[in-house]
Amino acid sequence: MDFFKLKENNTNLRTEIIAGLTTFLAMVYIIPVNSSIVSNTGMPIEALITATALITIIASAFNAFFANTPVAMSVGMGLNAYFTFSVCIGQKIAWQSALGAVFISSMIFLLLSFTHFRLWVIRNIPKDLRLAICAGIGCFIAFLGLSQMGIIAPNKDTLVSIGNFKSSHVLFGIFSLILIIFFWAIKLRGAFILGVLISSIIAWTFEIDNASFPDKLISLPNFSAENGLGVIFLQLDIKSALDITMIPIILTFFITQLFDSIGTITGVGERGKIFDDPTNGEKKLGKTLMADATSSALGALTGTSTVTAFVESTTGVESGGRTGLTALVVAICFAFTLFLLPLFRAIPANAIYPVLVMVGILMFMEVKNIDFKDNAIAVASFFTIIMMPFTYSITTGFAFGFLSYLCVRIFKQEWDKINLGIIVLSLISLGNFLLIALQ
């Protein structure tokens, strides 16, 4: 294990294995949740289960060997919802074209990873706006989760209203959500996946939503071209993604992945002081970001939306994980999930969508760190956060946020707080509105 330099990083084999298992339990929920969400695009759920597990294995193992950091990677929550409900369903864009957009944005991110662009972003985009974007995406995916669960429903008079609480489908969703919140509140390891499994067992037992126990728990990985991985593997359409109307979508994937990756990776690193080494710290950070971008491009080829570093990696770091061996253990654990297709396929939707709501809550919690005493930050954060769910678009939330920030700074003549980064993103936001107007 000298490759991972365990002694040099003040850790050992036992600690790294425990850290990897801890991270795995915290993030294994991504397989049923991502598969259920993205299957709404028309992609087969069996193929998505296999693709999600496979890209998690590849991405986490790649980061383990390339960057030697304890950061596990998989399909990003928030962007998978944007990919599905805003791009494919909302804008009626084929999933093949959406995968093409993911690939292009990932390649841009990868190319820029070789430069000092990430440092330029950190210095030029106010931290408060980055936090507002995180909180806004949290609102967006929580809104999606609540609507899919039936807790909120469309209403021709009030746009939205409370759902049908007489429905067993809705009541079961509420029960699943309460169960997951309870497990999370008492800080139970693997709270999300445990909540999903217990809710599923109850649904199978009482045949809620016509759910039933799977005929078998184990099967060989499904790589077939009928309903397995072969249906979505290498099916991305890059040519159609190069259309001018796809620019806002590509930019949204890029900007969100950029902020998400920088925020998550630096946050995980801060917990374990992984990037504090004056000699290798910056190099490790750069390599981890490069692994993130490379994995996302590979994810589009595999058939998944944007791949990114998982904040659940903090659970492994807090358990003592300090090297890539932790991420490698995560990859090995996910390899076993390739054989659990029947189990994941049998999980009912309302045992899964509460996780989307819970992740939304966790992302929204970043709002506590925003400086609302600053008028420009307050206005921009407000519009960023509310416009994402209200317009069903992360892109539009970005646009309203950056443009309103620039406007308030101009109104107050605070020229010293307007930099090139804000101007560029505001112009991109304005261009987005022009493209919408011309459609």
LINKADA-V384706 format. One record per run of one state. SS is the DSSP state (H for helix, E for strand, - for the rest). FROM is the first residue (numbers start at 1). LEN is the number of residues. If there is no record, write none. Layout:
<<SS & FROM & LEN> <SS & FROM & LEN>>
This chain:
<<- & 1 & 1> <H & 2 & 3> <- & 5 & 8> <H & 13 & 15> <- & 28 & 2> <H & 30 & 12> <- & 42 & 3> <H & 45 & 22> <- & 67 & 6> <E & 73 & 3> <- & 76 & 3> <H & 79 & 12> <- & 91 & 4> <H & 95 & 19> <- & 114 & 3> <H & 117 & 8> <- & 125 & 2> <H & 127 & 23> <- & 150 & 2> <E & 152 & 4> <- & 156 & 3> <E & 159 & 4> <- & 163 & 5> <H & 168 & 18> <- & 186 & 5> <H & 191 & 16> <- & 207 & 1> <H & 208 & 3> <- & 211 & 18> <H & 229 & 3> <- & 232 & 6> <H & 238 & 4> <- & 242 & 2> <H & 244 & 29> <- & 273 & 8> <H & 281 & 22> <- & 303 & 4> <E & 307 & 3> <- & 310 & 3> <H & 313 & 6> <- & 319 & 5> <H & 324 & 14> <- & 338 & 3> <H & 341 & 6> <- & 347 & 2> <H & 349 & 21> <- & 370 & 5> <H & 375 & 17> <- & 392 & 2> <H & 394 & 18> <- & 412 & 3> <H & 415 & 3> <- & 418 & 2> <H & 420 & 19> <- & 439 & 1>>
